[in-house]
């Protein structure tokens, strides 16, 4: 066979291999990469739903009674407790219930809320006042204030959460109780928070 013919055939085969390789690289570059968001041992059912708001009280929640120094209050079983001498906080994700006992007021409760506490709250980030109504809890007069604010920044991400807050003031024989119950906007804890607030008792 003519040596020139062999060279030409060999050259054509080499070009064909190069063209096929280039085509394969081109197809691979245009193919979307396979997502690897899930780690080993993680199933789709165990991953949190995107956009799900945290800290809601389910209808099946179990309520327990906390006995503090001079007071008691119900809380949701499983919520994290942080205790101090005259206060306690219960937290679940972005929702919080805080009971704080201060010195008993000698003056008008409504006047204290309007003239003192609201002025203090107005300086908190994102504050927007809602309603202020009279109530009664544990046989004592109470005030119920609603407002919106921003949470403290997350220590890792620095992000804040818009909160809906219920704040109760109960002026009893043993002090002024401030109950602050907050959840992210969109979380419906109205019934659960009302039950917790109205479970408060001085003792």
N, C-alpha and C positions, 0 to 999 in steps of 0.2 A: 504494500500500500504506500501511496505517496506520502512522504514525511510531512509535506506542507498541509495535506488534508487532515492528518492526525492532529497537527498543531491547531488548525482552525476549529476542529471538533472539540478539542480540549478547551480552547478559549471560550467557545459558546457555552460549554457545560459550566465553566467557572462563572461566567456572567449570569447564567440562570440561577446558580446557587446564591450569588450575591443579591440578585433581585428578589428571590424568595425570602431571604433573610431580612431584607429591608422591609418587605411587605409585612412579615410577621411582627417586626418591631413597631410598624405603624399601627397595626391592628391592636397590639397590646397597649399602645399609648392612648388609643381612643376608647378602650374598654374601661368603664368606671371601676375603681378599686372596691374590693369587698370590704364592707364595714366590719370592724372588730371592736365595737363599743363594749361588748360584754366580756368580762373576765372569766377565767376558769372557775367553775362552780357556781356561777350566777345564772339563774333562770329568769325568763321574762316576767313570771308572776311575782318574783321577789324584788323587782326593780320599781322604784316609786314612779307614779304616773306624772308625766310632765305637766306642770302648772297646778298640781293638786295643792290646795291650801291645807296647812297643818294646824293641829291644835283644836279640832272640832270635838265636841262631846257627843258620842253616839247615844242613840236611844237606849241601848243596852248597858250603859255605864252603871257601875256600882259606886254608891256614895258611902264614904266612911266619915266618922266624926273625929276631928282633931281637938285635943284638949290642950289649950295653951295656958299661959299665966293670966288668970282672971277672965278668960273667955274660951269659947269653943265655936267651931264652925265645921260644916261639912266640906268635903273635898272629893274629887274623883279618884277612885282607886287607880294606882299606877302612875299618878302625876308625881314628879320630883318635888321633894320638900326641902325648903331651906329655912331653918328656924333661928330666931334670935330671942332675946329676953322678952320683948313686948311685941313681937311681930312674927309672921310666918308667910312664906310664899310657896305657892304650888305652881309648877310649870310643866307644860307639855308642848314641846316644839315652840311655836310662835304665840301660844296663849299662856296667860299668867293670871293668877288670883293672888292678891296680896292683902293681908289683914294687918293693920298697924294700929296700936293703941297709944293715944296721946293723953295729955292732961285734960280733964273734964272742962268743958266750956261753962263759964258762969253767965255768959251773955246769950244772945239770940243765935240759934243755929243757922237760920237762913241768912242773917247778916254776916256771919263768919264766912259762909260759902261765897256770898256775893262780894264782900269787901276784901277778904284776905286770901282764901284759897284760889279763887278764880284769877286773881292778880298774879299769883305764883304760877298757876298752870299756863297762863297766857304766854309765858316766856319759854315754854317747851316747844321744840321743833315741830312744825306741822299742826299746831293747835288750831282747832276749829270747834267752837262751842256748839252744843246741841241744846237739849231741853234741861230744865231744872224743875223738879216736881217734889211735892211733899209725900212722905211715906211713913210707915211705922214698922219697926222690926223689934221683936222680942219685948214688946210692951213699951218701947221708947220711941219718941219722935225721931224721924230720920228724913234726910234729903237725898234725892237721887239725881245725879248730874250725868249727862251723856256728852261725849265729845270725841273728836278725832285727833290723833297725833301720830308721830313717827316713832318707831322703836329706836333704841340705841343701836349704833352701827355694829354689824357683825364683826367680831374680833379678827376673823380670817379674811372675809371678802370686803368688809367695809360697807356692805349694803344695808339699807334700812327697810322696814316693813310698815306700810300704812295700817294703823290700828283703829278699831272702834272700841271705845272705852266706856264702861259703866263704873261710876264712882259713888259709893254710898257713904253718908255721914250719919253716925248713930251716937247721940249724946246721952250716955247712960250714967248710972250711979258711980261706976268705977272708972270712967274716962270717956274720951271721944274716940270712937272706932272709925277708922277710915278703911273702907273696903274698895280696892281698885281691881276691876276685872277687865282684862283686855284680850282681844283676838284680832287677827288680820281681817281687813275688810273683805266681806264675802263669806266668812265663816259664821254660821248661824248658831250661836251659843246663847240666844236670848233666854230660852226656858231653863237651861242648865245653870246659867249665871244667876237668874232670878232665884232659883231654888237655893243655890249656895249662899247668896246674900241674905235671904230671909231665914236661913238656918242659923245665922249668927246669934249667939247668946252671951251675955255677961254672966259671970259666976263668981 
